[in-house]
Amino acid sequence: MSSDRIQRLNSIGIIWDLRNQSIGFSLKVKNRFDELCAFKAQNGHCNVSTLDAHTKSLGKWVSPVGFIWDLLEQAKRVLQEEYLELKPHTATQFRRLYLGSP
């Protein structure tokens, strides 16, 4: 894990307590997670704004956790990876492997 990621996790209250590995995060993080669940129940999503005064603090907390915010960009990355994986196959191999055609 990069030092930047560790620093961001520390900033949201992660406790690196080796004596109690089953918990892995502090009460502060648990409370924020519960707050995020309540936000999702009310709004139907986890896209918490950092621009709204009521959600700014939660939005800042959510951003270091590493959620995928740009679903279109994520979908493009996944498709690109799949394309690169399939690229070596010829059209015939592709039809045979993925479409079940002879």
Backbone torsions as a table, in degrees:
resi	resn	phi	psi	omega
1	MET	NA	135.5	-177.1
2	SER	-71.3	156.1	179.2
3	SER	-64.9	-32.7	177.7
4	ASP	-63.6	-43.8	179.5
5	ARG	-64.2	-42.8	178.2
6	ILE	-60.6	-43.0	179.8
7	GLN	-63.2	-42.0	179.1
8	ARG	-66.0	-39.2	177.9
9	LEU	-67.2	-39.6	175.7
10	ASN	-60.2	-37.4	-177.0
11	SER	-67.1	-20.4	178.2
12	ILE	-101.7	7.1	170.9
13	GLY	101.9	12.3	177.6
14	ILE	-62.0	134.9	175.1
15	ILE	-110.5	123.4	-178.0
16	TRP	-92.7	69.4	-174.5
17	ASP	-98.1	102.4	-177.6
18	LEU	-71.1	-18.0	178.9
19	ARG	-73.2	-21.0	-178.2
20	ASN	-137.4	71.3	-175.1
21	GLN	-69.6	-22.0	-177.7
22	SER	-69.2	-26.7	179.3
23	ILE	-82.0	-59.1	173.2
24	GLY	74.3	-13.8	175.1
25	PHE	-149.7	156.4	-173.1
26	SER	-78.5	170.8	175.7
27	LEU	-60.9	-35.4	178.3
28	LYS	-58.7	-44.6	179.8
29	VAL	-67.7	-41.7	178.0
30	LYS	-59.6	-43.2	179.3
31	ASN	-63.9	-41.2	178.3
32	ARG	-64.5	-40.8	178.8
33	PHE	-62.9	-42.8	176.7
34	ASP	-61.2	-39.2	177.5
35	GLU	-63.3	-40.4	178.0
36	LEU	-65.6	-40.5	177.5
37	CYS	-62.0	-40.9	177.5
38	ALA	-64.8	-40.9	177.4
39	PHE	-59.6	-44.8	-179.4
40	LYS	-65.0	-41.0	179.0
41	ALA	-61.3	-36.7	-178.8
42	GLN	-79.8	-36.8	-171.9
43	ASN	-108.4	-14.6	178.3
44	GLY	81.0	9.2	179.1
45	HIS	-157.8	171.2	178.9
46	CYS	-113.5	20.3	179.7
47	ASN	-84.3	76.1	-174.1
48	VAL	-79.7	125.6	-178.3
49	SER	-76.6	140.6	171.5
50	THR	-94.6	-1.5	-179.4
51	LEU	-92.6	-24.1	179.1
52	ASP	-81.9	128.9	-177.1
53	ALA	-60.0	-31.1	-178.4
54	HIS	-75.7	-26.6	-175.2
55	THR	-116.5	2.9	-174.2
56	LYS	-55.9	-47.2	-178.1
57	SER	-63.5	-45.7	178.1
58	LEU	-64.8	-40.5	178.6
59	GLY	-60.6	-40.2	177.0
60	LYS	-65.8	-37.7	178.9
61	TRP	-66.1	-42.9	-177.3
62	VAL	-64.2	-37.6	-174.6
63	SER	-61.9	-37.8	178.5
64	PRO	-75.3	-13.6	-176.3
65	VAL	-69.4	-30.1	175.3
66	GLY	103.1	25.6	175.2
67	PHE	-64.0	154.7	175.1
68	ILE	-87.1	114.4	-177.2
69	TRP	-95.1	-32.1	-177.7
70	ASP	-103.5	91.9	-175.9
71	LEU	-64.7	-34.1	178.3
72	LEU	-64.5	-44.9	178.8
73	GLU	-63.0	-41.2	178.2
74	GLN	-63.5	-42.4	178.8
75	ALA	-62.6	-40.2	177.5
76	LYS	-61.5	-42.8	179.6
77	ARG	-62.4	-43.8	180.0
78	VAL	-63.7	-45.1	179.0
79	LEU	-63.3	-38.6	177.9
80	GLN	-62.7	-43.7	178.3
81	GLU	-62.3	-43.6	178.6
82	GLU	-64.9	-40.7	177.7
83	TYR	-59.4	-47.9	-179.4
84	LEU	-63.7	-31.5	177.5
85	GLU	-70.6	-36.9	-176.8
86	LEU	-87.9	-19.9	-174.4
87	LYS	-51.7	-40.7	-178.9
88	PRO	-65.5	-18.9	-179.1
89	HIS	-79.2	141.4	174.4
90	THR	-75.0	169.7	179.2
91	ALA	-59.7	-38.9	179.1
92	THR	-64.8	-45.3	178.3
93	GLN	-62.2	-40.0	179.7
94	PHE	-61.1	-49.0	179.4
95	ARG	-59.3	-41.5	-178.9
96	ARG	-67.9	-45.9	-175.6
97	LEU	-74.4	-40.8	-169.5
98	TYR	-111.6	-18.9	-178.9
99	LEU	-112.7	-8.6	179.1
100	GLY	75.3	11.4	179.8
101	SER	-84.7	150.7	177.4
102	PRO	-74.1	NA	NA
